[in-house]
Amino acid sequence: MEALIANWKNGIIMKFCWKLIVALLLLVAACSSESEMKHEAPLFKSSFPVNGSMDVPVESQVTVTFDEVVKVSASHGITVNGHAVEAAVSTVSMTTIVLDVAIEHGMEYVVRVPAGAVVNTFGVSLENPVEFKFTSKAEVVFTIDEHLAVSNPSSEVVKLYNFLKEHYGTKSLSGAMSHVSWNVNEAEWVKQHTGKYPAIATVDYIHLNYSPANWIDYHQTGFLEDWWAANGLVSAGWHWVVPQSEAVRDDPSKYTYKPDETTFSAANALVEGTWENELVKADLEEMADYLLLLKEKNIPVIWRPLHEAAGNIYEYNNGTAWFWWGAKGATHYKALWIYMFEYFESRGLNNLLWVWTTQTKDDPFYPAMPMWI
């Protein structure tokens, strides 16, 4: 009996030993295979700018992206237009390297990343060199007109324009918008917290349909007279609100500038016999009366009407205008802008420095007139 038990134990021990030997052999084979495994070199995936890009903004960052995590070799040899540049792994993605390049306007660039410039985490170097080319955006040269748009401009607005031209391109003027509409409260806040007043105080005729009232009266120009007398500049805008529909013309609380909140159509603004045209004429007459009050005080006004008309039209697919005056497109907008300009000219408003607010892609909305081109 004891012999049987001994044989049984010996058999178990032998089986265990064989299994252990096999496992060790497999482990050695696996390690040998892994040590002999060849790791692939990192592969170029993309660049910015992409090869052949045109009109690249000068503020762009030049990057090269690979298919795996990389680091830059100590002697990487990366060049731009034949000149060595610094390179570092991006802080955003470890598969991307960023080149220290100061892009200049209107230049052609050739970027070369030689073999060995980067290595992956296994220490394998880039095998295939990378090259791409791009051209930067040309510098926009602005030509400042010598004369104002208005005919027979007042001496005060001529001095204002000359002052702006003198500092154009070299200095920036600070400004403060009124608290909603008709005051210099925000300018006073700036003075309180900085010790200095901003150069420009801007008011808004958004409450045209309420004035005069006990809380808003555009006849009261005293604070602007004081501002101008203290060598401050006066700017004015107009969030031109219209009725949500013809039925509520007599209720200013139901006025808006948002195109999706009104049936008022800019396409009808200059069409005789429409309610939109009647309102436009009445509002422009009232607006001119208020601006004439500033002319009588010899105050020139940086006048910025019908601003930011394009809204998001050109920013993305199905983009829309922010204000009703741009909602029906560039043609109707430009016609309205020019109509306002000519009407104010007929009223003798020669104290206005007209400002058209551009955005980024809204050239079609520029209300060009022969004397401005």
Order of alpha helices (4+ residues) and beta strands (2+ residues): alpha-beta-beta-beta-beta-beta-beta-beta-beta-beta-beta-beta-alpha-beta-alpha-beta-alpha-beta-beta-beta-alpha-beta-alpha-beta
